[in-house]
Amino acid sequence: MTLTKYNDFKNLNDNELDELILKLKKELLFLRIQKVNFSSLQPHLFRHTKHHLAQLLTYKRQKLNTSKNLRKIRKNKILK
């Protein structure tokens, strides 16, 4: 299993992005529970899940920042 690429989820809308983030957080929780219960655990899944979650959260933050910046830019152009 390879790590996800940043461009793989750039075409997701906000709702799909939020659902995927929630799904990955739940998956991390289940992985932690498996680790505590000594059930069959694949340690590399921690890294892959955390990596994917970090990418999604970064993309969401960038998307939010650009939309706020665009509003500020448009507002300043109207006022001038």
mmCIF file of the N, C-alpha and C atoms, coordinates in Angstrom:
data_MODEL
# 
_entry.id   MODEL 
# 
loop_
_atom_site.group_PDB 
_atom_site.id 
_atom_site.type_symbol 
_atom_site.label_atom_id 
_atom_site.label_alt_id 
_atom_site.label_comp_id 
_atom_site.label_asym_id 
_atom_site.label_entity_id 
_atom_site.label_seq_id 
_atom_site.pdbx_PDB_ins_code 
_atom_site.Cartn_x 
_atom_site.Cartn_y 
_atom_site.Cartn_z 
_atom_site.occupancy 
_atom_site.B_iso_or_equiv 
_atom_site.pdbx_formal_charge 
_atom_site.auth_seq_id 
_atom_site.auth_comp_id 
_atom_site.auth_asym_id 
_atom_site.auth_atom_id 
_atom_site.pdbx_PDB_model_num 
ATOM 1   N N  . MET A 1 1  ? 0.841   -1.174 0.000  1.00 0.00 ? 1  MET A N  1 
ATOM 2   C CA . MET A 1 1  ? 0.000   0.000  0.000  1.00 0.00 ? 1  MET A CA 1 
ATOM 3   C C  . MET A 1 1  ? 0.887   1.238  0.000  1.00 0.00 ? 1  MET A C  1 
ATOM 4   N N  . THR A 1 2  ? 0.643   2.118  -0.937 1.00 0.00 ? 2  THR A N  1 
ATOM 5   C CA . THR A 1 2  ? 1.465   3.319  -1.035 1.00 0.00 ? 2  THR A CA 1 
ATOM 6   C C  . THR A 1 2  ? 0.773   4.490  -0.353 1.00 0.00 ? 2  THR A C  1 
ATOM 7   N N  . LEU A 1 3  ? 1.556   5.494  -0.032 1.00 0.00 ? 3  LEU A N  1 
ATOM 8   C CA . LEU A 1 3  ? 0.995   6.698  0.565  1.00 0.00 ? 3  LEU A CA 1 
ATOM 9   C C  . LEU A 1 3  ? 0.173   7.445  -0.471 1.00 0.00 ? 3  LEU A C  1 
ATOM 10  N N  . THR A 1 4  ? -0.834  8.167  -0.018 1.00 0.00 ? 4  THR A N  1 
ATOM 11  C CA . THR A 1 4  ? -1.705  8.888  -0.936 1.00 0.00 ? 4  THR A CA 1 
ATOM 12  C C  . THR A 1 4  ? -0.994  10.112 -1.493 1.00 0.00 ? 4  THR A C  1 
ATOM 13  N N  . LYS A 1 5  ? -1.407  10.506 -2.655 1.00 0.00 ? 5  LYS A N  1 
ATOM 14  C CA . LYS A 1 5  ? -0.871  11.694 -3.302 1.00 0.00 ? 5  LYS A CA 1 
ATOM 15  C C  . LYS A 1 5  ? -1.790  12.875 -3.027 1.00 0.00 ? 5  LYS A C  1 
ATOM 16  N N  . TYR A 1 6  ? -1.228  14.040 -2.948 1.00 0.00 ? 6  TYR A N  1 
ATOM 17  C CA . TYR A 1 6  ? -1.979  15.250 -2.638 1.00 0.00 ? 6  TYR A CA 1 
ATOM 18  C C  . TYR A 1 6  ? -3.008  15.563 -3.719 1.00 0.00 ? 6  TYR A C  1 
ATOM 19  N N  . ASN A 1 7  ? -2.689  15.230 -4.953 1.00 0.00 ? 7  ASN A N  1 
ATOM 20  C CA . ASN A 1 7  ? -3.585  15.543 -6.072 1.00 0.00 ? 7  ASN A CA 1 
ATOM 21  C C  . ASN A 1 7  ? -4.763  14.587 -6.176 1.00 0.00 ? 7  ASN A C  1 
ATOM 22  N N  . ASP A 1 8  ? -4.752  13.495 -5.414 1.00 0.00 ? 8  ASP A N  1 
ATOM 23  C CA . ASP A 1 8  ? -5.816  12.508 -5.512 1.00 0.00 ? 8  ASP A CA 1 
ATOM 24  C C  . ASP A 1 8  ? -7.161  13.013 -5.012 1.00 0.00 ? 8  ASP A C  1 
ATOM 25  N N  . PHE A 1 9  ? -7.174  13.980 -4.149 1.00 0.00 ? 9  PHE A N  1 
ATOM 26  C CA . PHE A 1 9  ? -8.427  14.432 -3.562 1.00 0.00 ? 9  PHE A CA 1 
ATOM 27  C C  . PHE A 1 9  ? -8.716  15.913 -3.814 1.00 0.00 ? 9  PHE A C  1 
ATOM 28  N N  . LYS A 1 10 ? -8.064  16.500 -4.770 1.00 0.00 ? 10 LYS A N  1 
ATOM 29  C CA . LYS A 1 10 ? -8.290  17.920 -5.055 1.00 0.00 ? 10 LYS A CA 1 
ATOM 30  C C  . LYS A 1 10 ? -9.656  18.178 -5.689 1.00 0.00 ? 10 LYS A C  1 
ATOM 31  N N  . ASN A 1 11 ? -10.297 17.150 -6.230 1.00 0.00 ? 11 ASN A N  1 
ATOM 32  C CA . ASN A 1 11 ? -11.587 17.353 -6.870 1.00 0.00 ? 11 ASN A CA 1 
ATOM 33  C C  . ASN A 1 11 ? -12.759 17.062 -5.930 1.00 0.00 ? 11 ASN A C  1 
ATOM 34  N N  . LEU A 1 12 ? -12.488 16.877 -4.632 1.00 0.00 ? 12 LEU A N  1 
ATOM 35  C CA . LEU A 1 12 ? -13.551 16.625 -3.664 1.00 0.00 ? 12 LEU A CA 1 
ATOM 36  C C  . LEU A 1 12 ? -14.219 17.932 -3.257 1.00 0.00 ? 12 LEU A C  1 
ATOM 37  N N  . ASN A 1 13 ? -15.541 17.867 -3.055 1.00 0.00 ? 13 ASN A N  1 
ATOM 38  C CA . ASN A 1 13 ? -16.218 19.058 -2.538 1.00 0.00 ? 13 ASN A CA 1 
ATOM 39  C C  . ASN A 1 13 ? -16.118 19.068 -1.015 1.00 0.00 ? 13 ASN A C  1 
ATOM 40  N N  . ASP A 1 14 ? -16.664 20.103 -0.386 1.00 0.00 ? 14 ASP A N  1 
ATOM 41  C CA . ASP A 1 14 ? -16.508 20.279 1.055  1.00 0.00 ? 14 ASP A CA 1 
ATOM 42  C C  . ASP A 1 14 ? -17.144 19.150 1.862  1.00 0.00 ? 14 ASP A C  1 
ATOM 43  N N  . ASN A 1 15 ? -18.326 18.701 1.451  1.00 0.00 ? 15 ASN A N  1 
ATOM 44  C CA . ASN A 1 15 ? -19.005 17.638 2.199  1.00 0.00 ? 15 ASN A CA 1 
ATOM 45  C C  . ASN A 1 15 ? -18.234 16.323 2.121  1.00 0.00 ? 15 ASN A C  1 
ATOM 46  N N  . GLU A 1 16 ? -17.766 15.977 0.939  1.00 0.00 ? 16 GLU A N  1 
ATOM 47  C CA . GLU A 1 16 ? -16.989 14.741 0.768  1.00 0.00 ? 16 GLU A CA 1 
ATOM 48  C C  . GLU A 1 16 ? -15.687 14.813 1.560  1.00 0.00 ? 16 GLU A C  1 
ATOM 49  N N  . LEU A 1 17 ? -15.089 15.983 1.585  1.00 0.00 ? 17 LEU A N  1 
ATOM 50  C CA . LEU A 1 17 ? -13.846 16.192 2.328  1.00 0.00 ? 17 LEU A CA 1 
ATOM 51  C C  . LEU A 1 17 ? -14.070 15.992 3.825  1.00 0.00 ? 17 LEU A C  1 
ATOM 52  N N  . ASP A 1 18 ? -15.157 16.566 4.342  1.00 0.00 ? 18 ASP A N  1 
ATOM 53  C CA . ASP A 1 18 ? -15.469 16.408 5.765  1.00 0.00 ? 18 ASP A CA 1 
ATOM 54  C C  . ASP A 1 18 ? -15.778 14.956 6.117  1.00 0.00 ? 18 ASP A C  1 
ATOM 55  N N  . GLU A 1 19 ? -16.511 14.258 5.244  1.00 0.00 ? 19 GLU A N  1 
ATOM 56  C CA . GLU A 1 19 ? -16.829 12.852 5.482  1.00 0.00 ? 19 GLU A CA 1 
ATOM 57  C C  . GLU A 1 19 ? -15.572 11.990 5.505  1.00 0.00 ? 19 GLU A C  1 
ATOM 58  N N  . LEU A 1 20 ? -14.658 12.271 4.604  1.00 0.00 ? 20 LEU A N  1 
ATOM 59  C CA . LEU A 1 20 ? -13.417 11.507 4.535  1.00 0.00 ? 20 LEU A CA 1 
ATOM 60  C C  . LEU A 1 20 ? -12.545 11.767 5.760  1.00 0.00 ? 20 LEU A C  1 
ATOM 61  N N  . ILE A 1 21 ? -12.506 13.002 6.221  1.00 0.00 ? 21 ILE A N  1 
ATOM 62  C CA . ILE A 1 21 ? -11.742 13.334 7.431  1.00 0.00 ? 21 ILE A CA 1 
ATOM 63  C C  . ILE A 1 21 ? -12.320 12.596 8.627  1.00 0.00 ? 21 ILE A C  1 
ATOM 64  N N  . LEU A 1 22 ? -13.629 12.596 8.750  1.00 0.00 ? 22 LEU A N  1 
ATOM 65  C CA . LEU A 1 22 ? -14.275 11.894 9.855  1.00 0.00 ? 22 LEU A CA 1 
ATOM 66  C C  . LEU A 1 22 ? -14.010 10.389 9.788  1.00 0.00 ? 22 LEU A C  1 
ATOM 67  N N  . LYS A 1 23 ? -14.070 9.837  8.592  1.00 0.00 ? 23 LYS A N  1 
ATOM 68  C CA . LYS A 1 23 ? -13.802 8.405  8.409  1.00 0.00 ? 23 LYS A CA 1 
ATOM 69  C C  . LYS A 1 23 ? -12.376 8.042  8.842  1.00 0.00 ? 23 LYS A C  1 
ATOM 70  N N  . LEU A 1 24 ? -11.418 8.869  8.473  1.00 0.00 ? 24 LEU A N  1 
ATOM 71  C CA . LEU A 1 24 ? -10.019 8.605  8.831  1.00 0.00 ? 24 LEU A CA 1 
ATOM 72  C C  . LEU A 1 24 ? -9.778  8.753  10.335 1.00 0.00 ? 24 LEU A C  1 
ATOM 73  N N  . LYS A 1 25 ? -10.449 9.706  10.966 1.00 0.00 ? 25 LYS A N  1 
ATOM 74  C CA . LYS A 1 25 ? -10.315 9.846  12.416 1.00 0.00 ? 25 LYS A CA 1 
ATOM 75  C C  . LYS A 1 25 ? -10.872 8.614  13.131 1.00 0.00 ? 25 LYS A C  1 
ATOM 76  N N  . LYS A 1 26 ? -11.991 8.093  12.634 1.00 0.00 ? 26 LYS A N  1 
ATOM 77  C CA . LYS A 1 26 ? -12.556 6.877  13.218 1.00 0.00 ? 26 LYS A CA 1 
ATOM 78  C C  . LYS A 1 26 ? -11.627 5.690  13.012 1.00 0.00 ? 26 LYS A C  1 
ATOM 79  N N  . GLU A 1 27 ? -11.030 5.622  11.833 1.00 0.00 ? 27 GLU A N  1 
ATOM 80  C CA . GLU A 1 27 ? -10.102 4.536  11.541 1.00 0.00 ? 27 GLU A CA 1 
ATOM 81  C C  . GLU A 1 27 ? -8.890  4.581  12.474 1.00 0.00 ? 27 GLU A C  1 
ATOM 82  N N  . LEU A 1 28 ? -8.388  5.778  12.744 1.00 0.00 ? 28 LEU A N  1 
ATOM 83  C CA . LEU A 1 28 ? -7.277  5.912  13.691 1.00 0.00 ? 28 LEU A CA 1 
ATOM 84  C C  . LEU A 1 28 ? -7.682  5.453  15.089 1.00 0.00 ? 28 LEU A C  1 
ATOM 85  N N  . LEU A 1 29 ? -8.893  5.775  15.480 1.00 0.00 ? 29 LEU A N  1 
ATOM 86  C CA . LEU A 1 29 ? -9.390  5.330  16.778 1.00 0.00 ? 29 LEU A CA 1 
ATOM 87  C C  . LEU A 1 29 ? -9.429  3.809  16.849 1.00 0.00 ? 29 LEU A C  1 
ATOM 88  N N  . PHE A 1 30 ? -9.947  3.173  15.812 1.00 0.00 ? 30 PHE A N  1 
ATOM 89  C CA . PHE A 1 30 ? -10.018 1.713  15.792 1.00 0.00 ? 30 PHE A CA 1 
ATOM 90  C C  . PHE A 1 30 ? -8.630  1.084  15.773 1.00 0.00 ? 30 PHE A C  1 
ATOM 91  N N  . LEU A 1 31 ? -7.687  1.719  15.102 1.00 0.00 ? 31 LEU A N  1 
ATOM 92  C CA . LEU A 1 31 ? -6.317  1.211  15.108 1.00 0.00 ? 31 LEU A CA 1 
ATOM 93  C C  . LEU A 1 31 ? -5.712  1.284  16.508 1.00 0.00 ? 31 LEU A C  1 
ATOM 94  N N  . ARG A 1 32 ? -5.992  2.378  17.214 1.00 0.00 ? 32 ARG A N  1 
ATOM 95  C CA . ARG A 1 32 ? -5.484  2.495  18.585 1.00 0.00 ? 32 ARG A CA 1 
ATOM 96  C C  . ARG A 1 32 ? -6.107  1.435  19.497 1.00 0.00 ? 32 ARG A C  1 
ATOM 97  N N  . ILE A 1 33 ? -7.395  1.180  19.298 1.00 0.00 ? 33 ILE A N  1 
ATOM 98  C CA . ILE A 1 33 ? -8.069  0.149  20.096 1.00 0.00 ? 33 ILE A CA 1 
ATOM 99  C C  . ILE A 1 33 ? -7.480  -1.226 19.803 1.00 0.00 ? 33 ILE A C  1 
ATOM 100 N N  . GLN A 1 34 ? -7.204  -1.509 18.542 1.00 0.00 ? 34 GLN A N  1 
ATOM 101 C CA . GLN A 1 34 ? -6.578  -2.785 18.185 1.00 0.00 ? 34 GLN A CA 1 
ATOM 102 C C  . GLN A 1 34 ? -5.208  -2.917 18.835 1.00 0.00 ? 34 GLN A C  1 
ATOM 103 N N  . LYS A 1 35 ? -4.470  -1.824 18.873 1.00 0.00 ? 35 LYS A N  1 
ATOM 104 C CA . LYS A 1 35 ? -3.136  -1.848 19.464 1.00 0.00 ? 35 LYS A CA 1 
ATOM 105 C C  . LYS A 1 35 ? -3.210  -2.187 20.957 1.00 0.00 ? 35 LYS A C  1 
ATOM 106 N N  . VAL A 1 36 ? -4.175  -1.607 21.653 1.00 0.00 ? 36 VAL A N  1 
ATOM 107 C CA . VAL A 1 36 ? -4.318  -1.847 23.085 1.00 0.00 ? 36 VAL A CA 1 
ATOM 108 C C  . VAL A 1 36 ? -4.785  -3.271 23.351 1.00 0.00 ? 36 VAL A C  1 
ATOM 109 N N  . ASN A 1 37 ? -5.639  -3.802 22.499 1.00 0.00 ? 37 ASN A N  1 
ATOM 110 C CA . ASN A 1 37 ? -6.208  -5.142 22.699 1.00 0.00 ? 37 ASN A CA 1 
ATOM 111 C C  . ASN A 1 37 ? -5.315  -6.257 22.175 1.00 0.00 ? 37 ASN A C  1 
ATOM 112 N N  . PHE A 1 38 ? -4.153  -5.934 21.681 1.00 0.00 ? 38 PHE A N  1 
ATOM 113 C CA . PHE A 1 38 ? -3.193  -6.910 21.170 1.00 0.00 ? 38 PHE A CA 1 
ATOM 114 C C  . PHE A 1 38 ? -3.780  -7.785 20.056 1.00 0.00 ? 38 PHE A C  1 
ATOM 115 N N  . SER A 1 39 ? -4.737  -7.266 19.315 1.00 0.00 ? 39 SER A N  1 
ATOM 116 C CA . SER A 1 39 ? -5.245  -8.026 18.179 1.00 0.00 ? 39 SER A CA 1 
ATOM 117 C C  . SER A 1 39 ? -4.306  -7.814 16.993 1.00 0.00 ? 39 SER A C  1 
ATOM 118 N N  . SER A 1 40 ? -4.581  -8.493 15.912 1.00 0.00 ? 40 SER A N  1 
ATOM 119 C CA . SER A 1 40 ? -3.679  -8.405 14.761 1.00 0.00 ? 40 SER A CA 1 
ATOM 120 C C  . SER A 1 40 ? -3.621  -6.958 14.268 1.00 0.00 ? 40 SER A C  1 
ATOM 121 N N  . LEU A 1 41 ? -2.448  -6.421 14.312 1.00 0.00 ? 41 LEU A N  1 
ATOM 122 C CA . LEU A 1 41 ? -2.256  -5.016 13.979 1.00 0.00 ? 41 LEU A CA 1 
ATOM 123 C C  . LEU A 1 41 ? -1.164  -4.888 12.928 1.00 0.00 ? 41 LEU A C  1 
ATOM 124 N N  . GLN A 1 42 ? -1.425  -4.042 11.959 1.00 0.00 ? 42 GLN A N  1 
ATOM 125 C CA . GLN A 1 42 ? -0.427  -3.743 10.941 1.00 0.00 ? 42 GLN A CA 1 
ATOM 126 C C  . GLN A 1 42 ? 0.068   -2.313 11.201 1.00 0.00 ? 42 GLN A C  1 
ATOM 127 N N  . PRO A 1 43 ? 1.259   -2.182 11.754 1.00 0.00 ? 43 PRO A N  1 
ATOM 128 C CA . PRO A 1 43 ? 1.736   -0.858 12.183 1.00 0.00 ? 43 PRO A CA 1 
ATOM 129 C C  . PRO A 1 43 ? 1.830   0.181  11.069 1.00 0.00 ? 43 PRO A C  1 
ATOM 130 N N  . HIS A 1 44 ? 2.038   -0.270 9.861  1.00 0.00 ? 44 HIS A N  1 
ATOM 131 C CA . HIS A 1 44 ? 2.167   0.699  8.775  1.00 0.00 ? 44 HIS A CA 1 
ATOM 132 C C  . HIS A 1 44 ? 0.851   1.448  8.520  1.00 0.00 ? 44 HIS A C  1 
ATOM 133 N N  . LEU A 1 45 ? -0.268  0.893  8.946  1.00 0.00 ? 45 LEU A N  1 
ATOM 134 C CA . LEU A 1 45 ? -1.549  1.562  8.733  1.00 0.00 ? 45 LEU A CA 1 
ATOM 135 C C  . LEU A 1 45 ? -1.655  2.852  9.547  1.00 0.00 ? 45 LEU A C  1 
ATOM 136 N N  . PHE A 1 46 ? -0.976  2.915  10.694 1.00 0.00 ? 46 PHE A N  1 
ATOM 137 C CA . PHE A 1 46 ? -0.939  4.158  11.459 1.00 0.00 ? 46 PHE A CA 1 
ATOM 138 C C  . PHE A 1 46 ? -0.324  5.262  10.620 1.00 0.00 ? 46 PHE A C  1 
ATOM 139 N N  . ARG A 1 47 ? 0.810   4.964  10.025 1.00 0.00 ? 47 ARG A N  1 
ATOM 140 C CA . ARG A 1 47 ? 1.520   5.973  9.237  1.00 0.00 ? 47 ARG A CA 1 
ATOM 141 C C  . ARG A 1 47 ? 0.692   6.417  8.037  1.00 0.00 ? 47 ARG A C  1 
ATOM 142 N N  . HIS A 1 48 ? 0.113   5.462  7.328  1.00 0.00 ? 48 HIS A N  1 
ATOM 143 C CA . HIS A 1 48 ? -0.666  5.793  6.137  1.00 0.00 ? 48 HIS A CA 1 
ATOM 144 C C  . HIS A 1 48 ? -1.901  6.625  6.489  1.00 0.00 ? 48 HIS A C  1 
ATOM 145 N N  . THR A 1 49 ? -2.568  6.240  7.555  1.00 0.00 ? 49 THR A N  1 
ATOM 146 C CA . THR A 1 49 ? -3.782  6.945  7.945  1.00 0.00 ? 49 THR A CA 1 
ATOM 147 C C  . THR A 1 49 ? -3.467  8.354  8.424  1.00 0.00 ? 49 THR A C  1 
ATOM 148 N N  . LYS A 1 50 ? -2.437  8.496  9.241  1.00 0.00 ? 50 LYS A N  1 
ATOM 149 C CA . LYS A 1 50 ? -2.051  9.822  9.727  1.00 0.00 ? 50 LYS A CA 1 
ATOM 150 C C  . LYS A 1 50 ? -1.606  10.721 8.577  1.00 0.00 ? 50 LYS A C  1 
ATOM 151 N N  . HIS A 1 51 ? -0.869  10.139 7.647  1.00 0.00 ? 51 HIS A N  1 
ATOM 152 C CA . HIS A 1 51 ? -0.383  10.890 6.492  1.00 0.00 ? 51 HIS A CA 1 
ATOM 153 C C  . HIS A 1 51 ? -1.560  11.408 5.660  1.00 0.00 ? 51 HIS A C  1 
ATOM 154 N N  . HIS A 1 52 ? -2.509  10.531 5.390  1.00 0.00 ? 52 HIS A N  1 
ATOM 155 C CA . HIS A 1 52 ? -3.661  10.895 4.582  1.00 0.00 ? 52 HIS A CA 1 
ATOM 156 C C  . HIS A 1 52 ? -4.508  11.952 5.305  1.00 0.00 ? 52 HIS A C  1 
ATOM 157 N N  . LEU A 1 53 ? -4.701  11.781 6.596  1.00 0.00 ? 53 LEU A N  1 
ATOM 158 C CA . LEU A 1 53 ? -5.472  12.738 7.379  1.00 0.00 ? 53 LEU A CA 1 
ATOM 159 C C  . LEU A 1 53 ? -4.796  14.114 7.383  1.00 0.00 ? 53 LEU A C  1 
ATOM 160 N N  . ALA A 1 54 ? -3.498  14.138 7.553  1.00 0.00 ? 54 ALA A N  1 
ATOM 161 C CA . ALA A 1 54 ? -2.759  15.404 7.552  1.00 0.00 ? 54 ALA A CA 1 
ATOM 162 C C  . ALA A 1 54 ? -2.880  16.108 6.201  1.00 0.00 ? 54 ALA A C  1 
ATOM 163 N N  . GLN A 1 55 ? -2.827  15.349 5.127  1.00 0.00 ? 55 GLN A N  1 
ATOM 164 C CA . GLN A 1 55 ? -2.974  15.938 3.801  1.00 0.00 ? 55 GLN A CA 1 
ATOM 165 C C  . GLN A 1 55 ? -4.358  16.553 3.625  1.00 0.00 ? 55 GLN A C  1 
ATOM 166 N N  . LEU A 1 56 ? -5.380  15.835 4.070  1.00 0.00 ? 56 LEU A N  1 
ATOM 167 C CA . LEU A 1 56 ? -6.746  16.337 3.926  1.00 0.00 ? 56 LEU A CA 1 
ATOM 168 C C  . LEU A 1 56 ? -6.969  17.590 4.767  1.00 0.00 ? 56 LEU A C  1 
ATOM 169 N N  . LEU A 1 57 ? -6.459  17.589 5.987  1.00 0.00 ? 57 LEU A N  1 
ATOM 170 C CA . LEU A 1 57 ? -6.622  18.761 6.838  1.00 0.00 ? 57 LEU A CA 1 
ATOM 171 C C  . LEU A 1 57 ? -5.860  19.966 6.282  1.00 0.00 ? 57 LEU A C  1 
ATOM 172 N N  . THR A 1 58 ? -4.689  19.724 5.710  1.00 0.00 ? 58 THR A N  1 
ATOM 173 C CA . THR A 1 58 ? -3.919  20.801 5.089  1.00 0.00 ? 58 THR A CA 1 
ATOM 174 C C  . THR A 1 58 ? -4.658  21.367 3.890  1.00 0.00 ? 58 THR A C  1 
ATOM 175 N N  . TYR A 1 59 ? -5.199  20.481 3.067  1.00 0.00 ? 59 TYR A N  1 
ATOM 176 C CA . TYR A 1 59 ? -5.941  20.920 1.884  1.00 0.00 ? 59 TYR A CA 1 
ATOM 177 C C  . TYR A 1 59 ? -7.175  21.718 2.292  1.00 0.00 ? 59 TYR A C  1 
ATOM 178 N N  . LYS A 1 60 ? -7.861  21.246 3.321  1.00 0.00 ? 60 LYS A N  1 
ATOM 179 C CA . LYS A 1 60 ? -9.053  21.948 3.797  1.00 0.00 ? 60 LYS A CA 1 
ATOM 180 C C  . LYS A 1 60 ? -8.687  23.337 4.305  1.00 0.00 ? 60 LYS A C  1 
ATOM 181 N N  . ARG A 1 61 ? -7.588  23.455 5.056  1.00 0.00 ? 61 ARG A N  1 
ATOM 182 C CA . ARG A 1 61 ? -7.141  24.741 5.577  1.00 0.00 ? 61 ARG A CA 1 
ATOM 183 C C  . ARG A 1 61 ? -6.756  25.692 4.438  1.00 0.00 ? 61 ARG A C  1 
ATOM 184 N N  . GLN A 1 62 ? -6.054  25.187 3.437  1.00 0.00 ? 62 GLN A N  1 
ATOM 185 C CA . GLN A 1 62 ? -5.665  26.026 2.307  1.00 0.00 ? 62 GLN A CA 1 
ATOM 186 C C  . GLN A 1 62 ? -6.893  26.506 1.539  1.00 0.00 ? 62 GLN A C  1 
ATOM 187 N N  . LYS A 1 63 ? -7.843  25.615 1.375  1.00 0.00 ? 63 LYS A N  1 
ATOM 188 C CA . LYS A 1 63 ? -9.066  25.959 0.660  1.00 0.00 ? 63 LYS A CA 1 
ATOM 189 C C  . LYS A 1 63 ? -9.837  27.034 1.423  1.00 0.00 ? 63 LYS A C  1 
ATOM 190 N N  . LEU A 1 64 ? -9.894  26.908 2.732  1.00 0.00 ? 64 LEU A N  1 
ATOM 191 C CA . LEU A 1 64 ? -10.573 27.887 3.566  1.00 0.00 ? 64 LEU A CA 1 
ATOM 192 C C  . LEU A 1 64 ? -9.864  29.226 3.532  1.00 0.00 ? 64 LEU A C  1 
ATOM 193 N N  . ASN A 1 65 ? -8.545  29.209 3.619  1.00 0.00 ? 65 ASN A N  1 
ATOM 194 C CA . ASN A 1 65 ? -7.772  30.461 3.600  1.00 0.00 ? 65 ASN A CA 1 
ATOM 195 C C  . ASN A 1 65 ? -7.914  31.181 2.276  1.00 0.00 ? 65 ASN A C  1 
ATOM 196 N N  . THR A 1 66 ? -7.878  30.458 1.175  1.00 0.00 ? 66 THR A N  1 
ATOM 197 C CA . THR A 1 66 ? -7.989  31.120 -0.123 1.00 0.00 ? 66 THR A CA 1 
ATOM 198 C C  . THR A 1 66 ? -9.374  31.722 -0.305 1.00 0.00 ? 66 THR A C  1 
ATOM 199 N N  . SER A 1 67 ? -10.412 31.047 0.173  1.00 0.00 ? 67 SER A N  1 
ATOM 200 C CA . SER A 1 67 ? -11.749 31.610 0.015  1.00 0.00 ? 67 SER A CA 1 
ATOM 201 C C  . SER A 1 67 ? -11.910 32.859 0.879  1.00 0.00 ? 67 SER A C  1 
ATOM 202 N N  . LYS A 1 68 ? -11.334 32.872 2.087  1.00 0.00 ? 68 LYS A N  1 
ATOM 203 C CA . LYS A 1 68 ? -11.399 34.067 2.925  1.00 0.00 ? 68 LYS A CA 1 
ATOM 204 C C  . LYS A 1 68 ? -10.607 35.202 2.289  1.00 0.00 ? 68 LYS A C  1 
ATOM 205 N N  . ASN A 1 69 ? -9.444  34.896 1.734  1.00 0.00 ? 69 ASN A N  1 
ATOM 206 C CA . ASN A 1 69 ? -8.623  35.925 1.105  1.00 0.00 ? 69 ASN A CA 1 
ATOM 207 C C  . ASN A 1 69 ? -9.319  36.508 -0.115 1.00 0.00 ? 69 ASN A C  1 
ATOM 208 N N  . LEU A 1 70 ? -10.007 35.666 -0.865 1.00 0.00 ? 70 LEU A N  1 
ATOM 209 C CA . LEU A 1 70 ? -10.719 36.162 -2.029 1.00 0.00 ? 70 LEU A CA 1 
ATOM 210 C C  . LEU A 1 70 ? -11.831 37.125 -1.621 1.00 0.00 ? 70 LEU A C  1 
ATOM 211 N N  . ARG A 1 71 ? -12.516 36.807 -0.521 1.00 0.00 ? 71 ARG A N  1 
ATOM 212 C CA . ARG A 1 71 ? -13.570 37.700 -0.046 1.00 0.00 ? 71 ARG A CA 1 
ATOM 213 C C  . ARG A 1 71 ? -12.990 39.052 0.364  1.00 0.00 ? 71 ARG A C  1 
ATOM 214 N N  . LYS A 1 72 ? -11.842 39.019 1.042  1.00 0.00 ? 72 LYS A N  1 
ATOM 215 C CA . LYS A 1 72 ? -11.202 40.272 1.453  1.00 0.00 ? 72 LYS A CA 1 
ATOM 216 C C  . LYS A 1 72 ? -10.779 41.084 0.243  1.00 0.00 ? 72 LYS A C  1 
ATOM 217 N N  . ILE A 1 73 ? -10.223 40.419 -0.757 1.00 0.00 ? 73 ILE A N  1 
ATOM 218 C CA . ILE A 1 73 ? -9.764  41.110 -1.962 1.00 0.00 ? 73 ILE A CA 1 
ATOM 219 C C  . ILE A 1 73 ? -10.944 41.747 -2.686 1.00 0.00 ? 73 ILE A C  1 
ATOM 220 N N  . ARG A 1 74 ? -12.023 40.976 -2.827 1.00 0.00 ? 74 ARG A N  1 
ATOM 221 C CA . ARG A 1 74 ? -13.204 41.509 -3.501 1.00 0.00 ? 74 ARG A CA 1 
ATOM 222 C C  . ARG A 1 74 ? -13.801 42.675 -2.719 1.00 0.00 ? 74 ARG A C  1 
ATOM 223 N N  . LYS A 1 75 ? -13.824 42.557 -1.408 1.00 0.00 ? 75 LYS A N  1 
ATOM 224 C CA . LYS A 1 75 ? -14.379 43.612 -0.572 1.00 0.00 ? 75 LYS A CA 1 
ATOM 225 C C  . LYS A 1 75 ? -13.549 44.880 -0.714 1.00 0.00 ? 75 LYS A C  1 
ATOM 226 N N  . ASN A 1 76 ? -12.231 44.753 -0.729 1.00 0.00 ? 76 ASN A N  1 
ATOM 227 C CA . ASN A 1 76 ? -11.359 45.920 -0.875 1.00 0.00 ? 76 ASN A CA 1 
ATOM 228 C C  . ASN A 1 76 ? -11.509 46.570 -2.237 1.00 0.00 ? 76 ASN A C  1 
ATOM 229 N N  . LYS A 1 77 ? -11.719 45.787 -3.272 1.00 0.00 ? 77 LYS A N  1 
ATOM 230 C CA . LYS A 1 77 ? -11.891 46.358 -4.613 1.00 0.00 ? 77 LYS A CA 1 
ATOM 231 C C  . LYS A 1 77 ? -13.194 47.136 -4.706 1.00 0.00 ? 77 LYS A C  1 
ATOM 232 N N  . ILE A 1 78 ? -14.228 46.637 -4.039 1.00 0.00 ? 78 ILE A N  1 
ATOM 233 C CA . ILE A 1 78 ? -15.508 47.331 -4.072 1.00 0.00 ? 78 ILE A CA 1 
ATOM 234 C C  . ILE A 1 78 ? -15.428 48.648 -3.320 1.00 0.00 ? 78 ILE A C  1 
ATOM 235 N N  . LEU A 1 79 ? -14.724 48.648 -2.184 1.00 0.00 ? 79 LEU A N  1 
ATOM 236 C CA . LEU A 1 79 ? -14.623 49.847 -1.376 1.00 0.00 ? 79 LEU A CA 1 
ATOM 237 C C  . LEU A 1 79 ? -13.772 50.930 -2.016 1.00 0.00 ? 79 LEU A C  1 
ATOM 238 N N  . LYS A 1 80 ? -12.815 50.564 -2.848 1.00 0.00 ? 80 LYS A N  1 
ATOM 239 C CA . LYS A 1 80 ? -11.897 51.538 -3.459 1.00 0.00 ? 80 LYS A CA 1 
ATOM 240 C C  . LYS A 1 80 ? -12.506 52.245 -4.606 1.00 0.00 ? 80 LYS A C  1 
# 
